[in-house]
Each structure stands twice: as C-alpha cells, then as structure tokens.
C-alpha cells in the first residue's frame, strides 16, 4: 500500500483506457443506437438493427466503464472492481471468438472488430495482472483459500494466526483481509522512516516473528539491509531514523512522551508523515496482540532477529 510508482501508474492507465473505451461505446449505443449500428460496419453482418437491444448492451458497457473507472482510480485497493468491469468486456470478446468457431461470423469480419472487442479487456487485464505480479494489491478481493496460501508463501511458518482466523465462522477472515491494508498504508512518509516506526512498535510488542515480517517489508520497500539490521539490533545512530523508531516504540508501550516525539516528527517532516506513522504503528500492534490471544506468540528473545 505504499505510494504508487511509475509501473503502478502504467497499470492504472491501462485500466482507465479500457474504461474510456467502454464509456464512449456505451454512450453512443444509448444515445443513438441506429447511428452506432451504421458506424460499426461489422455489426451489420449479425442481422438487422434493434434499437432496444443496442441500448441494453450500451447499458452493460456503461456499467463496465463505471467499474473500470472506479477500480482504476485506486487500482491497488479496488482491483476487484476493475476485474469485474473487465469481465464483461472479456465475455463479450469471447462471444465473438465463439461466433467465428461456430461458423456464425467470418474470420475476416472478426479481425476487423477484434481491436475493439478484445483490445480493451486485454489492456485492463494486463494492468490488473501487473499489480498482482508485483504484489501491489490489497488482499480482500482474494478468495479466502487463495489468500491463506498466498500468506503461507510470503511468510512460511508464521501464519498460524491466519489459519486460526480462517477457521472462525461469520466471515472473520474476510474482515481481517479488509483490515490489513490499513497497517501498511504509506504515501507521504519516506520508506525508511515508515519502516523504523513499524519495527520499533513490533519490537516493543515483543513479537519476534512480527518484527521480522516488518523488517522483510522494509527490505521490500527499498530500505538498506544495514539500516534494517541496525533497527533490529537497537543500534540506530542518533537522527531521524532513530527518532521514528523511538516514536513507534513509545506509542506501542504507551509512554507519555509519544506525543512529544510525534510532534517533533511533524515539525521536521510534516503532519501527514507523522499521521501515517501513527496509523501504521497503531494498526501493526494488532498482530502481536492477536497472536498472544491465540497463544502462539513468540518473544523476540526466542527468535534470532537477523535479516
């Protein structure tokens, strides 16, 4: 959930291009169905015009455009909506392929209309796939079993709490999936400050596996390994990073100076940075608390904090 980079923006652009195509096509079909019929020459090969049916299909295109636009506006969080919007466009394109295979439509006609029928959904799916491949997506649209397997792959041997929550009735796992992005939200805060605050909080909670997970995500976010290891060793030199670490630790331990430390960060780096650190520190404490409640917590002293 970190700040979007250029590749994220490229993925977003692919989805929004598909949204614009669906919007334009749907509007023309709705406003002037017979004009659309005359404009798209390949459609005439399928039979005479029916304004009612053309408008029906136009409404489906507009709904697809709405889902793609909504998903594309924040693809990391709303990729499920974008996938649903692309689904209609893809189904429409597959229908055209089936018509060729069934002999209903000539292959020459299919290739004339393929850019408009298959191009937009493939663009949208490429954008979504790019985000999935880079693990830049929120977990909640994932089916529960796939989410659990993904978590097992990301943190092998450290996901018993996920399995325990998955076994609870009433959709507990899905609710946890909705919660998780809040603990990793970063937009204004620099990656190194953000990581130090999280490591400071998880170390204060005395959860060895949680601290190592925070350290691995710091590496994933580009924080130098030496800096991460210094934080794990409690040996950061005086400066901004040590202050962020101390802020996370103070919040987790409920020290009265946490407000003063947070104010100092806000003065040097801006209120938005301090607030993002506070949000993540507060949210990341949930995982150690949950593990303690489930009876599966491991103290930092029982786990080598080496990365």
Backbone torsions as a table, in degrees:
resi	resn	phi	psi	omega
1	UNK	NA	21.8	-179.8
2	UNK	-76.5	174.2	-176.7
3	UNK	-57.7	133.2	-178.2
4	UNK	-59.4	139.6	175.6
5	UNK	-104.7	-169.8	-175.2
6	UNK	-64.8	-37.7	-179.8
7	UNK	-69.2	-37.1	174.3
8	UNK	-60.0	-42.5	-179.7
9	UNK	-66.8	-35.7	175.8
10	UNK	-62.3	-45.8	178.5
11	UNK	-60.3	-42.4	178.4
12	UNK	-61.9	-42.7	-179.2
13	UNK	-62.4	-39.9	179.3
14	UNK	-60.6	-42.2	179.5
15	UNK	-68.1	-41.3	-177.8
16	UNK	-70.3	-31.2	174.7
17	UNK	-62.5	-43.8	176.8
18	UNK	-62.4	-37.1	178.7
19	UNK	-64.0	-42.8	-179.9
20	UNK	-64.9	-39.8	177.1
21	UNK	-61.3	-48.1	-178.6
22	UNK	-63.2	-38.3	178.9
23	UNK	-63.8	-48.8	-178.4
24	UNK	-63.4	-45.4	-178.8
25	UNK	-63.6	-43.8	-179.1
26	UNK	-64.6	-40.4	-179.6
27	UNK	-64.7	-44.0	179.4
28	UNK	-63.1	-42.7	179.4
29	UNK	-63.3	-35.7	-177.8
30	UNK	-77.5	-43.2	-174.0
31	UNK	-78.9	-43.1	-177.7
32	UNK	-137.1	75.1	-175.1
33	UNK	-59.2	-41.1	-179.0
34	UNK	-72.7	-32.6	174.8
35	UNK	-65.7	-39.6	176.5
36	UNK	-62.6	-40.8	179.8
37	UNK	-60.6	-42.3	179.2
38	UNK	-71.7	-30.2	-177.3
39	UNK	-72.3	-38.2	-176.7
40	UNK	-96.6	93.9	-172.6
41	UNK	-61.3	-34.4	-176.8
42	UNK	-66.8	-22.4	-179.0
43	UNK	-67.2	-29.8	-176.4
44	UNK	-63.0	-24.3	180.0
45	UNK	-70.8	-14.4	-177.7
46	UNK	-90.5	-8.9	179.3
47	UNK	136.2	179.2	-178.5
48	UNK	-68.4	160.6	-178.2
49	UNK	-73.2	144.2	173.3
50	UNK	-135.6	104.9	-173.5
51	UNK	-59.0	-38.3	-179.2
52	UNK	-62.9	-47.7	-178.6
53	UNK	-67.4	-36.1	178.3
54	UNK	-63.3	-41.8	177.9
55	UNK	-65.9	-38.2	176.1
56	UNK	-56.2	-47.9	-179.5
57	UNK	-66.9	-34.8	176.8
58	UNK	-60.4	-39.2	177.1
59	UNK	-63.5	-37.7	177.1
60	UNK	-64.1	-40.3	176.8
61	UNK	-63.4	-39.5	179.7
62	UNK	-66.6	-39.3	176.1
63	UNK	-63.9	-41.9	176.6
64	UNK	-60.6	-42.6	179.0
65	UNK	-61.9	-40.8	179.9
66	UNK	-63.3	-43.8	179.9
67	UNK	-66.6	-41.9	178.6
68	UNK	-66.6	-40.8	179.2
69	UNK	-65.9	-43.1	178.5
70	UNK	-64.5	-45.4	179.3
71	UNK	-66.9	-41.6	-177.7
72	UNK	-68.7	-23.7	-179.9
73	UNK	-68.3	-23.0	173.8
74	UNK	-151.6	76.8	-167.8
75	UNK	-65.4	-32.7	-179.0
76	UNK	-62.1	-39.3	-178.0
77	UNK	-90.9	-31.8	-169.4
78	UNK	-114.2	26.7	-177.1
79	UNK	-63.1	-25.8	177.5
80	UNK	-63.9	-40.6	177.3
81	UNK	-65.2	-41.9	178.3
82	UNK	-63.3	-37.9	179.2
83	UNK	-65.2	-39.5	177.2
84	UNK	-64.6	-41.2	178.5
85	UNK	-65.0	-39.8	178.2
86	UNK	-69.5	-25.6	-177.8
87	UNK	-60.3	-42.9	178.8
88	UNK	-64.1	-45.3	-179.5
89	UNK	-62.1	-38.9	179.5
90	UNK	-67.6	-42.6	178.3
91	UNK	-60.1	-39.2	177.8
92	UNK	-62.6	-43.4	178.8
93	UNK	-66.3	-39.2	178.8
94	UNK	-65.9	-32.5	176.1
95	UNK	-61.5	-39.8	178.7
96	UNK	-65.5	-38.1	177.0
97	UNK	-63.9	-43.1	179.8
98	UNK	-61.7	-37.9	-179.5
99	UNK	-62.9	-36.6	176.9
100	UNK	-67.8	-45.6	-178.6
101	UNK	-64.9	-31.2	-179.3
102	UNK	-85.4	-3.4	179.7
103	UNK	81.5	9.8	-179.9
104	UNK	-76.9	-32.9	-175.6
105	UNK	-128.4	139.5	179.3
106	UNK	-71.8	146.4	-179.5
107	UNK	-60.8	-34.2	-179.7
108	UNK	-63.0	-39.0	177.9
109	UNK	-67.7	-40.5	-179.5
110	UNK	-58.0	-45.2	-177.0
111	UNK	-68.7	-24.4	175.1
112	UNK	-69.3	-36.2	-175.7
113	UNK	-98.8	-7.3	-176.7
114	UNK	-56.6	-41.7	179.2
115	UNK	-58.0	-34.1	-178.9
116	UNK	-85.7	-24.8	-177.5
117	UNK	-94.4	-37.5	-177.8
118	UNK	-103.7	-26.4	-178.0
119	UNK	-58.6	-54.7	-177.8
120	UNK	-59.3	-48.2	179.3
121	UNK	-64.1	-34.5	178.8
122	UNK	-68.3	-35.6	174.9
123	UNK	-62.0	-47.9	-178.6
124	UNK	-62.7	-43.8	-179.6
125	UNK	-66.4	-33.6	176.9
126	UNK	-64.2	-41.8	178.0
127	UNK	-63.2	-45.2	179.0
128	UNK	-65.1	-43.1	179.6
129	UNK	-61.9	-35.9	178.5
130	UNK	-63.0	-42.3	178.1
131	UNK	-67.1	-40.0	179.4
132	UNK	-64.9	-43.2	-178.1
133	UNK	-63.5	-31.6	-178.6
134	UNK	-91.4	2.4	-178.1
135	UNK	55.5	44.4	-179.1
136	UNK	-107.9	31.3	-173.3
137	UNK	-124.9	153.5	173.7
138	UNK	-72.5	148.0	-173.3
139	UNK	-82.8	-14.1	-167.6
140	UNK	-69.6	-24.4	174.2
141	UNK	-74.5	-10.8	-179.4
142	UNK	-69.6	137.4	171.9
143	UNK	-57.5	147.3	-173.2
144	UNK	-52.7	-48.1	-177.5
145	UNK	-64.5	-40.1	178.8
146	UNK	-66.6	-39.1	177.8
147	UNK	-61.5	-45.2	-179.7
148	UNK	-62.2	-44.1	178.7
149	UNK	-63.3	-38.6	178.4
150	UNK	-63.7	-44.3	178.6
151	UNK	-63.1	-39.0	177.5
152	UNK	-60.9	-36.9	178.7
153	UNK	-72.4	-35.6	-178.8
154	UNK	-73.2	-41.9	-176.8
155	UNK	-131.8	70.4	-176.8
156	UNK	-59.6	134.9	178.0
157	UNK	80.5	-0.5	-175.4
158	UNK	-124.0	19.7	-173.1
159	UNK	-119.8	24.9	177.9
160	UNK	-59.6	-34.9	-179.8
161	UNK	-62.5	-33.9	177.9
162	UNK	-65.8	-44.5	178.9
163	UNK	-63.4	-37.5	-179.9
164	UNK	-67.4	-41.4	177.9
165	UNK	-67.1	-37.7	179.7
166	UNK	-62.8	-27.3	-179.3
167	UNK	-80.6	-9.2	-179.0
168	UNK	-77.1	146.8	177.8
169	UNK	-78.9	168.2	172.5
170	UNK	82.6	18.9	176.6
171	UNK	74.3	30.3	-178.6
172	UNK	-60.7	-39.8	-178.0
173	UNK	-64.2	-42.6	179.9
174	UNK	-62.9	-37.3	177.8
175	UNK	-65.9	-38.4	175.3
176	UNK	-63.5	-39.6	178.4
177	UNK	-60.8	-37.7	177.8
178	UNK	-68.5	-31.0	-178.4
179	UNK	-74.3	-37.0	-167.4
180	UNK	-56.5	-39.1	-179.4
181	UNK	-60.6	-27.7	-179.2
182	UNK	-64.4	-30.5	-177.5
183	UNK	-77.2	-12.3	-177.8
184	UNK	-122.9	18.2	-179.6
185	UNK	-70.0	124.9	175.0
186	UNK	-146.5	126.0	177.4
187	UNK	-136.6	-53.9	-178.9
188	UNK	-86.6	-31.1	-173.1
189	UNK	-74.5	138.1	172.2
190	UNK	-62.5	148.5	-175.5
191	UNK	-59.7	-39.1	-176.0
192	UNK	-70.8	-41.4	176.6
193	UNK	-62.3	-44.1	-179.2
194	UNK	-59.1	-46.7	-178.1
195	UNK	-64.7	-40.9	-178.3
196	UNK	-64.8	-39.6	178.7
197	UNK	-64.1	-41.0	179.9
198	UNK	-67.1	-42.7	179.0
199	UNK	-65.9	-40.8	177.3
200	UNK	-59.7	-40.9	-179.7
201	UNK	-69.0	-44.5	-177.5
202	UNK	-70.3	-34.1	175.2
203	UNK	-65.3	-39.9	178.6
204	UNK	-63.9	-31.1	178.0
205	UNK	-76.3	-6.3	177.2
206	UNK	58.7	46.1	175.3
207	UNK	-118.6	103.6	-177.6
208	UNK	-59.1	-53.0	179.3
209	UNK	-60.3	-38.6	178.7
210	UNK	-63.6	-39.6	179.3
211	UNK	-64.3	-41.1	179.1
212	UNK	-67.0	-36.2	176.7
213	UNK	-63.6	-43.9	177.3
214	UNK	-60.8	-37.7	179.2
215	UNK	-67.2	-41.7	179.6
216	UNK	-64.2	-39.6	178.2
217	UNK	-67.4	-31.2	175.9
218	UNK	-62.9	-43.8	176.4
219	UNK	-62.3	-42.4	179.0
220	UNK	-60.0	-30.4	-178.4
221	UNK	-89.6	7.3	173.6
222	UNK	92.0	8.9	178.0
223	UNK	-75.6	132.2	-177.7
224	UNK	-56.8	141.7	-177.9
225	UNK	-58.4	-39.4	-178.5
226	UNK	-62.7	-37.4	179.0
227	UNK	-67.8	-42.8	179.1
228	UNK	-62.1	-44.4	-179.5
229	UNK	-65.6	-36.9	176.9
230	UNK	-61.6	-38.5	177.0
231	UNK	-65.4	-42.8	178.6
232	UNK	-63.1	-32.9	180.0
233	UNK	-84.2	-4.8	-176.0
234	UNK	66.4	33.9	-173.1
235	UNK	-126.3	32.7	177.7
236	UNK	-70.3	136.5	175.4
237	UNK	-69.1	156.3	-179.7
238	UNK	-56.8	140.7	-179.2
239	UNK	149.0	-166.6	-175.6
240	UNK	-60.6	-41.7	-177.2
241	UNK	-66.7	-41.9	177.4
242	UNK	-64.1	-35.3	179.3
243	UNK	-68.1	-39.8	177.8
244	UNK	-65.5	-41.4	176.5
245	UNK	-59.7	-46.6	-179.3
246	UNK	-64.9	-34.8	177.5
247	UNK	-63.5	-48.9	178.6
248	UNK	-59.5	-41.5	179.6
249	UNK	-65.9	-42.3	-178.8
250	UNK	-64.5	-40.7	178.3
251	UNK	-63.7	-45.1	-178.1
252	UNK	-63.8	-36.2	-177.9
253	UNK	-88.7	-5.8	-179.6
254	UNK	71.5	28.7	179.3
255	UNK	-68.8	141.3	-179.1
256	UNK	-65.7	-17.8	-179.5
257	UNK	-86.7	4.7	-179.9
258	UNK	-61.8	-36.9	178.8
259	UNK	-65.9	-41.0	178.4
260	UNK	-64.8	-42.4	178.9
261	UNK	-64.0	-41.3	178.4
262	UNK	-65.0	-39.2	178.3
263	UNK	-63.6	-38.4	178.6
264	UNK	-64.1	-40.3	176.9
265	UNK	-64.3	-41.2	-179.9
266	UNK	-63.5	-37.8	179.8
267	UNK	-66.1	-41.8	-176.5
268	UNK	-81.0	-34.1	-170.5
269	UNK	-121.5	-9.0	179.8
270	UNK	107.7	152.0	-178.1
271	UNK	-63.7	-37.6	-178.0
272	UNK	-62.0	-38.4	178.8
273	UNK	-64.9	-48.7	179.1
274	UNK	-58.3	-42.5	-177.1
275	UNK	-68.1	-36.5	176.2
276	UNK	-66.2	-40.6	176.3
277	UNK	-62.1	-43.0	-179.7
278	UNK	-62.6	-43.0	179.6
279	UNK	-60.7	-49.3	-176.7
280	UNK	-67.3	-41.5	179.4
281	UNK	-60.4	-44.4	-180.0
282	UNK	-64.3	-41.8	-176.6
283	UNK	-72.7	-38.7	-174.6
284	UNK	-67.8	-20.6	179.0
285	UNK	-69.9	-15.9	-179.2
286	UNK	-62.4	-39.1	-173.9
287	UNK	-66.0	-47.3	174.6
288	UNK	-61.0	-39.9	179.9
289	UNK	-63.0	-41.9	178.9
290	UNK	-63.0	-44.8	-179.3
291	UNK	-64.7	-39.3	176.9
292	UNK	-62.3	-42.5	179.3
293	UNK	-63.3	-34.6	179.3
294	UNK	-82.2	-6.9	178.8
295	UNK	78.2	25.5	-177.2
296	UNK	-124.5	15.0	-179.1
297	UNK	-72.5	146.9	174.9
298	UNK	-122.8	126.8	-179.8
299	UNK	-63.9	153.1	176.2
300	UNK	-59.8	-31.8	-179.2
301	UNK	-68.8	-19.0	-179.3
302	UNK	-94.9	-4.1	-177.2
303	UNK	-126.8	124.2	176.5
304	UNK	-63.1	120.1	-178.6
305	UNK	-89.6	71.3	178.4
306	UNK	-124.0	137.3	-175.3
307	UNK	-125.4	NA	NA
